[in-house]
Amino acid sequence: MRHFALSARRLVRAAILAGGIILLAACGDSHPGTEAPTPADLVLRGGTVATVDAGNTMAEALAITDGWIVAVGSNDEVGAYIGDETEVIELDGRFAAPGFIEGHGHYMSLGNSKTILDLNGAANWDAIVEMVAEAVATAQPGQWIRGRGWHQEKWDRPPDPAVEGNPTHASLSAVSPDNPVLLGHASGHASFANAAALAAGGYDDNSEPPPGGELVRDENGELTGLLRETAARPVSAAFARSESDRTAEEIDAQFRLEVRLAAEEALSKGATSFQDAGASFSTIDRLKQLEDEGALPVRLYVMVRGRSNEEMDARLADYYMPSEGDDYLTVRSIKRQIDGALGSHGAWLLEPYEDMPSSTGLVLETVEDIAGTAHIAIKHGYQVNTHAIGDRANREVLDIYETVFDSAGGADDLRWRIEHAQHVHPDDIPRFAELGILASMQGVHATSDAPWIPIRLGDDRAEKRTYVWRAFMDAGVPINNGTDVPVEDISPLASFRSSVTRQTADGSIFYPEQNMTRTEALRSYTINNAFAAFEEAYKGSLEVGKLGDVVVIDRDILTVPDAELADARVEVTIVGGVVRYAR
């Protein structure tokens, strides 16, 4: 799929530009009387510029030409690059950093979440039922009502009636008897359906869930409507069938809308690159078309997801798209998922749940199947990124990776990842370093989940095994940060704050001995994420010869008091030297 002639031209052009840049930067420091450098397209000056280079150098200004950084330094040094046609952004003391890289999110789900009910702010179950009732009032009979973002642990009061702390579908079905309703949990690992949606999915009180799923029942054996993990798939498939009569034009228009909405949200939060944790080959084909049209506003690093090992073995070679510099679509990794989420009791644990002693979680994709993927990845030169949240899940994935590495004769800079790595036994942390495995974690999850983690695991496991960032870093394991959007808001600033303060919404601190320093947190969202995607040569720091991807923030997040971090705002987002967002 890659056009190799074009790729070669890109690489040669980048190399020539980088060489010229070094020369120009040297001219900026030359003695009076030497030739002035060629004027830049864009200059940012008069602020605090965190380069995030190897020495964490701080500067005052930078210049960008044709999308690439040509100078970084003092105001006087970079001032030499200002010409009559140069666009100048006066930072006026504001903070500039490399554009944030979302290290783990769901790009199309983010866009789609902007077109359905947003349940993240719902105070309780009754408020959600009211939102659905309002949607039904304007819907056609039979039209599906969908939403996402509910979380029973964040409600101000428990539902009544409740089963395992979750509601039953009676009140939802009462306000929507003729419209199927499917509401996704904030974690993405459970859904709630009303009676019409359950029927559409072929479920009744005698149904059995598919492997890796649970149908929650009340004391009478009747379905409550809560569908854990894969149990939601038949209902989701029913919704997909309801849209099967859409025209190709309607499908394309919806796809482009969701791409645009996701980009607008990402750019408004300072994210210039996005590592998308799972897309099908058909979705990648559509994204490739948009890239060819110049219609992708943020840079995407996409993981292949949801394909059988046989299909991947046959097709991966055609989809291999390593980063070539000024790219907006890169494909060179595979996403797998061994367990579910802790909030929905789906994380695979070494010992039973504290609040559900009958369960140690769910296995969503078998060890054998993931091992097969790993061997195929070695064959085709792909990275493997496996979702593992529970301590048993993390141990099993490490075992898979180690076995595959041994059979391949070693693991030379493969940079395989474990996505989330939320709850890890202390014995397994050194194995990450020994095997060269990256921990792809999400800082904001810790403070969001903190109030109920001890409920699920008990205090001892919560303290010693959950979100142990410092333990990872002390063991020499780099952390790449993210939000898992739309599970959480895509805001890197919110996740940065969680990473350095571990302060929850009620002001309490979640095991502060595991926090990051400000510099570590910034690197986790920039150069570490670039490294985790094999893109550190092009992005992740503000250095001469790298892409002009920059975020401007209204205050210095490396020095302001902790209390001010919550008020920090993105003011400008620049991608390839072009301002894509301004507040």
N, C-alpha and C positions, 0 to 999 in steps of 0.2 A: 504493500500500500504506500510505502514511502517513495517519493520521487527522488532517486539518487542523484541525478544531475543537479537538481535544486538544492539537495542537502549539501553536496560538495561546494556549491557556490556560497551557501550560508557559512560553512565552516571557513572557507578561504577568506570571505569578507570579514568574518569575526576576527580571524587571526591578523589580517592586515590592519583592521581597525584597532585591535589591541596594541599592535606594534606602534602604530601612529600615536595612540593615546599616551603611551609611555614617553614618547618623544615630546609630545605637547606638554605633558605634565612637567617634564624636566625644563622646558622653555619657561614655564611659569615661575620657576625659581632662579632663572638666569640673571646675569648682571645687566645693568642698564645698557641699552643700546642694542641688545640682541633682538631678534625678530619675535614679535608677539605671537602667541598661539592663535590658531583659527578660532573665531567666535563660536561658542557653544549654542545649542538650541535652547537649553534651559539651564538656569542657575538658581540654586537655593542658597541663601546667605543670611548671616546675622543670627544664627541660632546655635543650638547644641546638637551636633551630629554624631550619633553613636555608630561608628563604622562596623562594629562587631567583627573586626579582623582578628588575626591571631593574638594581637596584643591588646585588644579591646580599646583601640585608639579613639580618642575624641577629637572632633574637628569643629569648624564653624560653618563651612560651606562646601558645596559640591557642584559640579557641572556635568551636563549630559548632552551628548551629541548623537543623533541618529539612534536613540534608544539605549546607548551605552555610556557608562560613566567615564569621563575623560579627565577629571581632576577632583581631588578631595584635599582640603587643607584649610588654611586661614582665609578670612575674608579678602585680604589683599592678594593672596596667591590665586584664588579662584576668580577674583575680580578681573584678572587679565583675560578671562574667557568671555567677558561681556562685550557684545557688539551691538550695532544698531538694531539687529533683528532678534537679539536674544530675549527670550521671555525670562523675567526675573521674579522669583517668589521671595519676598522679604519675610523671613521667618520671625523676625521681631522677638527673638529670645525663645521661640518655641523649639520643640524637640523633634528631630528627624532621625529615622532609623530605617534599616532595610524593610521593605514591604513584608508584612507578616505572611507566613506560610501556614495555612490550615493543615495540620499534620494528619488529621483523620476526620473526615466528614462524609456526608452523603449528598452530593451536589444536586442531583435531580430530585431527591426527596426534599431538599431545602426549597427548591423552586415550587414543587408540588404543594408543600406545606403552606405556601402563600395563597393557594387557591381553594383551601378547605378550611373548616373550623379550627381556629387556634385555641386549644384547651389549656395551654400552659398557665394562664393566669386565673383559671377557674378556682374559686375558693373552696368548692365542695361539689359533691355529686349532684345536688339539687340545681346548682348553677349550670352544670353541664346539660342536665335534662331540659332546663329552660332555653339554653342556646339551641338545642336540637329542635325544640318546639317552634322557635322562631324561624328556623330554617325550613321546617316542614310547611309552615304557613305560606311560603312563597314557592314551594317545590311542586312539581307535577306528581300525581299519584304514581308510585312505582320508582320514582327517581331516587337514587342513592344519596344518603347524607353521610358525609365522611368528615372526620376530624382527627386531630393528633395532639398529644401533649399532656394528657391527664396523668396524674400520679397520686395514688391514694395516700401515700405517706406525707404529702404536702398539703392536704386539705385541712381546713380549720376544724372540721368535725368529721367523725366516721360516718359512712352511709348507714341508713337504717331502712330495711334490713341489710345485713352484711354476712358474707361467707368468706372466711380467711381475710377479713379486713377489706374486702371488695364488695361492690354493690351487686344486686341482682337486676335482671333486665326488665322487671315488671313495670317500673315507672317509665323507663325509656320506651318500652313497647306501647305503653298507654298513650303517649303523646305522638307516637309515630307508628300507627297500626299498618299503614299501607306503604310506608317508605322504609326500605332496608337501611339500617344504620350500622356503620362500622367505625369505631373510634380507637385509634392507635394509642398505646401507652407511650409515655415520654421516652422510655428506654428503647422503644422499637421492638421489644421482645414479648409483647402481649397485646391483645386487642379485646375490645368489648363490642358485642353484637346484640342487637335487639332480636325479637322473635322472627321478624320478617327476614333478617339477614341470616339467622341460623338456618331457617328453612331453605333459603336460596342456596346455602352452602351444603345442603343435603343432611343437615344434622337434626336428630331428634333425641329424646331422652335415652334411647338405646344405642346411640352411636358410640363408636370407639375412636379415639384420636389417631392421627397418623404418627409414625415413629418420630420421637423428638418433640412431641406436643402433649398438652394436657387439656382436657375439658373439665372445668371446675363445676361441681354439682353441689346442690344444697342437701340438707339432711334427708330429703325425700328422694334423692337421686335425680332430681330435675336439673337441667342445665341452667346455670346462672347467667350465662352470656360471656363469661370470661374465658378467653382462648389464649393459652400460653404457647409461645413459640410457634412450632409448625402447625398447631391446631387452627391457626388463623388462615392457613393457605386455601382451604376449600372455599371459605367465604370471600377471600380476596379474588379467587378465580371466578367466583360468581359475579363479582363486580366487573371484572375484566370482560366477561361474556356480555354483560349489559351494555358495554361500549363497543362491541364488535362490529356494529353497523356504521361506525364513523368513517367518513371519507378519508382518503390519503391526505387531502388538503387540511382537514380538521385535525388529524393526528400531527401533522407537521407544525401547524399553527400552535397547538398546545405545547409541543416540545420546545419550540422557539420561545414561547412565553415563559415556560419554566426555567429555561436557560437564562433568560434575561432577568427574571425575578431573583434567581439565585445569585447572579453576578451583582446586581444592585445591592443586595443585602451584604454580600461579602465585601465589596468595595467600600461601602459605608462604614464598615468596621475595620478597614485598613488591611484586609487580606488581598494580596496581589496574586497569590498562588493557592491552589486548593488540591489536596491529595484525596481523591474520591475513592472511598472504600467499597467499591464494587459496582461494576456495570457489565451488561451483556455485550456480546459482539455487535448486536444490532444497534444498541445505544452508542457504542464506540463509532460505528459507521456514521451515525447522524452527527456526532460531535466532530468527526473528521471532515464532514461536509461543511460544517460551520467554520472550522479552522481554515479550510481552503477559501472560504468566502471572506475571511477576516472578521468573522462575526462572533468570536469568543472573546469576551471582555477580560477574563482572568485566565491565568495559566493553569491547566489541569494536568494532574498526574493521576491516571486512572488505573485501577486494579481490575483485572478480569474476574468476573464473579458469576456464579450460578450456572456454570457449564460442566458437563460430565468430563471425566478424565479422558475419555476417548475423543470427544469433540475438541478438547483443548490440545491434545497431542496432534490432531490433524490440522488445527487452525492457528495455533499460537505463532508459528513462524511468519504468517502473513500479517500479523498485528503487532509485531515487535517494532516499537517506535521509541528508541532512546532519545534523550534530550540532545538537541543540536544547537542549543544557545537560545535564540529568540523564538522559542517554541510556545505554542498555546495548547498543545496536546501531546502528552507523553504516555506511552503504554509499555511497561516492561515488568509488570508484577501481577501476582494472582492473590486474590482474597479467599480465605477459607474461614470457617467458623466452627469451633469444636463445642462450645457451650452457649448458654444464654446469659441473662443479666441477673445480678444479685437482687435487684428490686422486685423482680417477678419470680424469685426463687428458682431461677433457671441456671445460675452459675454452678459449675460442677466443682464440688468441694471434696476435700479429703475426709472431713468429718461432717456429720449432719448439721443442718441449720438449727440454730438455737431456738428459733420460734416455729420451726416445723421439723421436729426430730425424725419424722418418717422419711425425710427427703435429703439427698445430697446433691440435688440439682438434676439437670438434663444434659444428655449428650445429643447434640444436633447433627453433627456430621462425624462419622466413625473415624477412629484412629487409622484403620486400614485404608479408607478412601483418601484421607488427607495425606497419608504416607505415599499413596500412589501419585497424588498431585505433586508432592515434593520431588519425586523422581522425574516426573515430566518436566518440572521447572528446571532442574539441573540440565536436562537434555537440551532445552530450548533457551537457556540463559536468562530465565526469569527469576525475579525475586519472589519469595513467598511471605505473605503477611497474614498471620492467622489470629483471628479473634479468640482470645482466651481470658476469661475474667476470674474464674475460681482457681484456688490453689491446685486442685487436682487437674484442672484443664491446662494450667501453665506447665505443670510437670509433664503431662502427657505430650504436649507440643514440643517441649525441650527434648524429650526422648525421641520423638519423631525426627526432629532436625538432626540430632546427634547421630542417629542410625543412618540417615541418608547421607550426611557428610562423610561418615566413615566409609560407606559403600562407594562414594564418589572419589575417595582418596584425599579428602580434605575440603576446607571451605575457604577459598582464597577470595576475600573481599566480596562475599555474596550479599552481605547486609540484610539477611532475612530478619523479619520483625515478628514480634508478638504484639498484636493490637490490644490495647487496654492494660494488660498486665496489672490489674487492679489489686488482686489478692494473691500474694505469692508467699510460699513457705520460705523462711530464712535460708534453708539449706539449698534452695534453688537459685537464689540471687547470684552467687558466684558462677553458676553455670552459664548465665547470660554472657558474662565477660569471657569465660573460657571458650565458648562457642562462637563469639562474635555476634550475638543476637542483640538487636536494638529493641528497647522498650518504648513502644509508641503509646504514650499515656495522655490523659486529658486532665489538666489541672483543675478545671472547674467542677469535674465530677466529684472530687474529694469533698469540697465544701457543700455541694448540692446534696450528696448522699450522706454526709456525716451524721445528721440527726438519727438516721435509722440503721446505720451499719452495725452498731453494737446490738441492736435488736435482732438482726439476722445472724450475727456471728458470736456475740458475747464480747465483753470488754477485752479479754486477753488476745483473742484473734484479731480484733479490730485494731489494737495497738501495734501488734507485732507483724501483721501481714498485709495491712491495707494501705494502699497509696504510699508505699515506703520509698519516696523519691530519694531521700538522702542515702538510704541504704544502697540503692542502685548506683548513685553517683560515686559513693565512697568505694564501691566495688569496681569502678571504672566503666560503668555502663552508661552511655549517653542516652538522654531522654529527649525524644521529640514530642512536642506538645500539640494539643488541639482541643476541639470542643465536642466532636461527635455530632455536630449539627445535623439534623434538627432536634436531636435529643436535648441539646442545650443551645442557647443563643450562640451564634458564631463568634461573638466578640472575643478577640485575642486579649484585649485589655482586661476583661473579666477573668479570663483564665490565668493571665499573668498575675493579677491580684490574688487569686486563689493560691497560685503556686508559691508566692512569697509570704503571704500572711496566714493562709489556711483558716481564715475567719469565716464563719458561717453567718447566715442571715440574722441570727439572734445575738451575734457578737461574740460567741464562744470560739475558741481556737481548737482545731482538730489536730491533736498530736503535733505541736509546732516543731518538735525536734526533727521532723522529716521535711521541713520546708526547703525551698531553694533560695539562693541569694538573688538580688535583682538582676545581676549580670547573667547568672545561670538561667534564669527564667527567660530573659531576652534571647539568649543564644538558643534556648530550646524551641523558640518560635521562629527562628530565622536560620542560622547556619546549620543547626542540628537537623532541622527538617529538610534543608537542602541536601545535606549529606545522606539522610535516610532515603532520598529519591535519586541518588547519584547525580545531583545537580549543583554541588558546591562550587564547581568551576565557573558557574554562570550567575548564581544568585545566593542569597543568604547573608551577604555582607556588602557594605558600600565601599568598594575598592575599584581602582582604575582597571578597566577591562571587563567589569561585570555589568549586568543589566541594570538599567536605570529604574528599578522598582523601589519606591520610597513611600513611607508613611510619615505624615507630619501630625504630631500630637500636641495638644495645647499646654502641656507641662512636661517637665523632665521626670519620667517615670523611674529613673534610676536613683533619684535623690529626694523627691518629695516625701513627706511623712506618709506612713501607711494610710492614715485617715483620708488623705487626698486622692489616693489611687482610685477610689470608687467614682470620683468626679472627673477623671481623665477622659478626654474625648478626642476622637480622630477628627482632624480638620481637613486634611488633604490626602488623597491616595493617588499615587503616580505609578503607571505601568508602562515600562518601556519609554520613559521620558514624556508620556502623555498624561495629563491630569484627567483621571477618570471619575474622581469624586471630590467635591469641595463642599464643606458644611456651610 
